């Protein structure tokens, strides 16, 4: 302690002010770094939550698409139109595809959604007769994509 007092006695007032300012600057830098780490962690948490919300929304869209696809597998009641059902499924698939990112970990889901959309396109090319094999393939791809969504939801929670 005496050494510190001797050392401070040697320093001029401006040296002491500079020393105190340096210590305060170092402390403020350490606090800033700590706050930046917290902000980065919070940002990553928010991005993860947004991704979870998008996957949940995609899962809901796929579930309604599966319900619509089941209508194609059954005998259509009078007044039902296969083209309208296919259009509804296509709309749901387009919305699901827009919610998924190619660069993210969700590209496997998007790949299945795109594949299901291609099968639906083949169904639309034909006449009004419904190819049950294609409908079954569409149902299978939609189901696989929904299962992948559910798995990702469980992993993210």
C-alpha positions in Angstrom: 0.0 0.0 0.0 2.9 2.3 0.8 4.4 1.6 -2.6 1.1 2.7 -4.2 1.0 5.9 -2.3 4.7 6.6 -3.2 3.9 5.9 -6.8 0.8 8.2 -6.8 2.9 11.0 -5.1 5.3 10.9 -8.0 2.5 11.3 -10.6 1.2 14.6 -11.6 -2.6 15.4 -11.5 -2.9 15.0 -15.2 -1.2 11.6 -15.0 -3.7 10.5 -12.3 -6.6 11.7 -14.4 -5.3 9.9 -17.4 -4.9 6.7 -15.4 -8.4 6.9 -14.0 -9.8 7.6 -17.5 -7.9 4.6 -18.9 -9.3 2.3 -16.1 -12.9 3.6 -16.7 -12.5 3.1 -20.5 -11.3 -0.5 -20.0 -14.2 -1.2 -17.7 -16.7 0.3 -20.1 -15.2 -1.8 -23.0 -15.6 -4.9 -20.9 -19.3 -4.1 -20.2 -19.8 -3.3 -23.9 -18.4 -6.7 -24.9 -20.6 -8.4 -22.4 -23.7 -6.6 -23.6 -22.8 -7.4 -27.3 -22.6 -11.1 -26.4 -26.0 -11.0 -24.7 -27.5 -9.2 -27.7 -26.0 -11.8 -30.1 -27.4 -14.6 -28.0 -30.8 -12.9 -27.9 -30.8 -12.4 -31.7 -30.0 -16.1 -32.2 -32.8 -17.1 -29.9 -35.2 -14.8 -31.8 -34.2 -16.3 -35.1 -34.7 -19.8 -33.7 -38.1 -18.8 -32.5 -39.1 -17.3 -35.9 -37.9 -20.5 -37.6 -40.0 -22.6 -35.2 -43.1 -20.4 -36.0 -42.5 -20.8 -39.7 -42.2 -24.6 -39.4 -45.4 -24.8 -37.3 -47.2 -22.7 -39.9 -45.8 -25.0 -42.7 -47.0 -28.1 -40.7 -50.5 -26.6 -40.5 -50.6 -25.9 -44.2 -49.4 -29.4 -45.0 -52.0 -30.9 -42.7 -54.8 -29.0 -44.5 -53.3 -30.1 -47.8 -53.4 -33.8 -46.6 -57.1 -33.3 -45.7 -57.8 -31.9 -49.2 -55.8 -34.8 -50.8 -58.0 -37.3 -48.9 -61.0 -35.7 -50.7 -59.4 -36.6 -54.0 -58.9 -40.2 -52.8 -62.6 -40.6 -52.0 -65.5 -40.5 -54.4 -66.2 -36.8 -54.9 -69.7 -35.8 -53.8 -72.0 -34.1 -56.2 -71.1 -30.4 -56.6 -67.4 -31.0 -55.7 -64.8 -30.1 -58.3 -61.5 -31.9 -58.4 -59.9 -28.9 -60.1 -60.9 -26.7 -57.2 -59.5 -29.2 -54.7 -56.2 -29.3 -56.7 -56.1 -25.5 -56.8 -56.5 -25.4 -53.0 -53.8 -27.9 -52.5 -51.5 -25.9 -54.8 -52.2 -22.7 -52.9 -51.3 -24.4 -49.6 -48.1 -25.9 -51.1 -47.0 -22.5 -52.5 -47.5 -20.9 -49.1 -45.6 -23.7 -47.4 -42.8 -23.4 -49.9 -42.5 -19.7 -49.4 -42.1 -20.2 -45.6 -39.1 -22.5 -46.0 -35.5 -21.4 -46.7 -33.3 -23.1 -49.2 -30.1 -22.3 -47.4 -31.4 -23.3 -44.0 -31.8 -26.7 -42.3 -35.3 -26.9 -43.7 -34.3 -27.7 -47.3 -35.2 -31.4 -46.8 -38.8 -30.3 -46.1 -38.8 -27.8 -49.0 -37.5 -30.6 -51.3 -40.5 -32.8 -50.4 -42.9 -29.9 -50.8 -41.5 -29.1 -54.2 -41.8 -32.8 -55.1 -45.4 -32.9 -54.0 -46.1 -29.8 -56.0 -44.6 -31.5 -59.1 -46.9 -34.6 -58.6 -49.8 -32.2 -58.2 -48.8 -30.6 -61.5 -48.9 -34.0 -63.1 -52.4 -34.5 -61.7 -53.5 -31.2 -63.1 -52.1 -32.0 -66.6 -54.5 -34.9 -67.0 -58.1 -34.7 -67.8 -60.7 -34.6 -65.0 -60.2 -38.3 -64.3 -58.2 -38.7 -61.1 -55.2 -41.0 -61.2 -55.4 -42.6 -57.8 -51.7 -43.7 -58.0 -50.6 -40.1 -58.4 -53.0 -39.0 -55.6 -51.5 -41.7 -53.4 -48.0 -40.5 -54.2 -49.0 -36.9 -53.5 -50.5 -38.0 -50.2 -47.3 -39.9 -49.3 -45.1 -36.9 -50.0 -47.3 -34.5 -48.1 -47.4 -36.9 -45.2 -43.6 -37.3 -45.2 -43.1 -33.5 -45.3 -45.5 -33.0 -42.4 -43.7 -35.7 -40.4 -40.4 -33.9 -41.1 -42.0 -30.7 -39.9 -43.2 -32.4 -36.7 -39.7 -33.8 -36.1 -38.1 -30.4 -36.6 -40.6 -28.8 -34.2 -39.7 -31.4 -31.5 -36.0 -30.8 -32.1 -36.4 -27.0 -31.8 -38.4 -27.0 -28.6 
